[in-house]
Amino acid sequence: MAEPDPKDSLDAATRATRSLQGLSTELTARVPQLLEAMRSVGAGLELHSTLDRICETAAELAHARYAAIGVVDELGEGLSDFVTHGVPQEVAEEIGRRPDGHRGLLGALIHDPAPVRLADLSTDPRSAGFPPGHPRMRSFLGVPIRVQGEIFGNLYLTEKHGGAEFSDYDLHMVRVLATEAGIAIGNARLYEAARQREHWIDGSVAVTTALLSGGDADEALSVVAEQARRLADAAAGIVLLPAEEGDLEIVAVSSDDPSSSLGVIIPGRSAVVRKLLAGEAVFIDDSASDGRMVTRLAERFGPSMLLPLQSGGRVLGALATPRSRGARPFTEAERTLAAQFASQAALALMMAEAQRDRERLAVYEDRDRIARDLHDLVIQRLFATGMMLESAQRRSVVPEVRTGVGRAVDELDVTIQEIRTAIFALQQEPAEAPSGLRTRVLREINMAAVPLGFKPSHRFLGPVDSLVGELTGKNLVAALREALSNAFRHAEASLIDVVVDATVTLPDGRAAVRLSVADDGVGIPEGGRRSGLRNLARRAESLGGSSRIGPGIGEDGGGTTVVWEAPL
């Protein structure tokens, strides 16, 4: 947007002076009031407060009871905003939806932006009447507001005090005021655009900082959702990642009720999903009525931006920022800034994925090294020890000694077989293992044993594999991974006990599964980070469950016990 010409204010004053020359003493006497009104209009930079101030000042200047500004939308076909003065809040709520400018006198002034003065607007053939609860209005004065030569909107005044009509003097004064208002609005628009860009840049920095500070992938996704919701002034911020068969799954939500949408699958047959996965942005005027929105979640929302999380030609997922029903649509500037934010978020996701790959590779390398050491060193030594014992057994003449040595040799054989089984498990890719919940839990425990330096103990209660569903099982395994990671990074534990109990009953009578991870570490320090615990709680709450912490299994209750449970 071009910078407003500093001479505009002087030109406006010059035109105002020329228009007032030769007019009555009454109008000339009101010039000081007009100049004060012009000063008041240009006093601020925030756009909406500027519009409020223009309405109030115009009403005082023309002695009108009501004033309004209708802001023309970007297509020039209707109103994107409608700011009023003089209408009580309770009356505005009773009226309900504000005018959209598609019909009636307001719509006519959009397509023919010229001053209009009426003694009784209800008699004008362009009038479409008033909705129920609307205050009575007769006299009317409408003046267009131009910003840098383009129509910004119209200033409307109604109900002149005393029941009189608006005069030629009122029209001249309001036209001068509208010129000054256009300059003030232009300045406010520039300020608003600069501030908006600054906020989106700050949001992008927050996402990158959250990732580089060592937060896990789930935390980074949550930060993306939270920042997108705040910056877009949306009812929700939603991050979706690809699922099976071309679907998209909601993996992070920032809203007043995140549990109702977390984990929802958007099917790949949706035209919106196909466009997003192809790297195209989708902008929707009303999610509730748009046939392309195939989930019930859309019923709660109005204007929406759905943006691909794309970086380096690769689509990692999607970002959605829906507004509430009836909210204003997204402007072109907001769409551009949101698309730039989505690109930055996609880069952050790629960094998180690269970090997870590095960690996974480090684990695999450790597993291979441990497997080689077990095979090349431990088994060979055990085998040699067994041969020495067999030799000693043959030379011994004491029956009790021969029997005892024989049992020891048998135990060594069993131990060698168990170590070989462990070596096979270490060399096995996670995808090769069976997909039962019990196996996935054991896999997480075995993988955690490498950085911990010891293997956590574990117990299973009840038919875990048959009772726990896929979605609950997936979140339980993720919660276990988070709890074990916290124990490794923060707890300094030497003992960890994992229990998966599928025989639990919640206080409301529902059957549930409970995961308990207890350690003997240092506990949770006062003022320490709680991001991991928030992730656990968010996963449980999305399934209708809960998460809590308690004393650990160390001496005098030292350490921490994390309890995570969800209904079956």
Secondary structure, 3 states (H helix, E strand, C coil): CCCCCCCHHHHHHHHHHHHHCCCCHHHHHCHHHHHHHHHHHCCCCCHHHHHHHHHHHHHHHHCEEEEEEEEECCCCCCEEEEEEECCCHHHHHHHCCCCCCCCHHHHHHHHCCCCEEECCHHHCCCCCCCCCCCCCCCCEEEEEEEECCEEEEEEEEEEEHHHCCCCHHHHHHHHHHHHHHHHHHHHHHHHHHHHHHHHHHHHHHHHHHHHHCCCCHHHHHHHHHHHHHHHCCCCCEEEEEECHHHCEEEEEEECCCHHHCCCCEECCCCHHHHHHHCCCCEEECCCCCCCCCCCHHHHHEEEEEEEEEEECCEEEEEEEEEEECCCCCCCHHHHHHHHHHHHHHHHHHHHHHHHHHHHHHHHHHHHHHHHHHHHHHHHHHHHHHHHHHHHHHHHCCCHHHHHHHHHHHHHHHHHHHHHHHHHHHHHCCHHHCCCCHHHHHHHHHHHHHHHHCCCCEEEEECCHHHHCCHHHHHHHHHHHHHHHHHHHHHHCCCCEEEEEEEEEECCCCCEEEEEEEEECCCCCCCCCCCHHHHHHHHHHHHCCCEEEEEECCCHHHCCEEEEEEEEC
